[in-house]
Amino acid sequence: MIDRGQGTPGELTSAEREELRRLRRQNREQVETIEVLRKAAVFFAKESDR
């Protein structure tokens, strides 16, 4: 219905919902990547102190 302009104000279209899902998934993947890189940086920093 919203895709035909008949939804309630503030309701997302199918395309907007799909984009939101895609962006949330992308964000989650980036957060996981950052965490891995952070752990690697800590590991290599400790290794270089030896």
C-alpha positions as CSV (number, residue, x, y, z in Angstrom):
1,M,0.0,0.0,0.0
2,I,2.7,2.5,0.9
3,D,4.4,1.8,-2.4
4,R,1.3,3.2,-4.1
5,G,1.2,6.3,-1.8
6,Q,-1.5,5.0,0.5
7,G,0.4,4.3,3.7
8,T,0.5,6.2,6.9
9,P,2.9,9.1,7.3
10,G,6.4,8.0,8.1
11,E,5.9,4.5,6.8
12,L,8.7,3.1,4.7
13,T,8.3,1.9,1.1
14,S,9.5,-1.5,0.2
15,A,12.5,0.0,-1.5
16,E,13.3,2.0,1.7
17,R,12.9,-1.1,3.9
18,E,15.2,-3.1,1.6
19,E,17.8,-0.3,1.7
20,L,17.5,-0.1,5.5
21,R,18.1,-3.9,5.7
22,R,21.1,-3.6,3.4
23,L,22.6,-0.7,5.3
24,R,22.2,-2.4,8.6
25,R,23.8,-5.5,7.3
26,Q,26.7,-3.5,5.8
27,N,27.1,-1.6,9.1
28,R,27.2,-4.9,11.1
29,E,29.8,-6.2,8.8
30,Q,31.9,-3.1,9.1
31,V,31.6,-3.2,12.9
32,E,32.8,-6.8,12.9
33,T,35.7,-5.9,10.5
34,I,36.8,-3.0,12.8
35,E,36.7,-5.3,15.8
36,V,39.0,-7.8,14.0
37,L,41.4,-5.1,12.9
38,R,41.4,-3.6,16.5
39,K,42.3,-7.0,17.9
40,A,45.0,-7.5,15.3
41,A,46.5,-4.1,16.0
42,V,46.6,-5.0,19.8
43,F,48.2,-8.4,19.0
44,F,50.9,-6.9,16.7
45,A,51.6,-4.1,19.1
46,K,52.2,-6.6,21.9
47,E,54.4,-8.7,19.5
48,S,56.5,-5.7,18.6
49,D,57.2,-5.0,22.3
50,R,59.1,-8.3,22.7
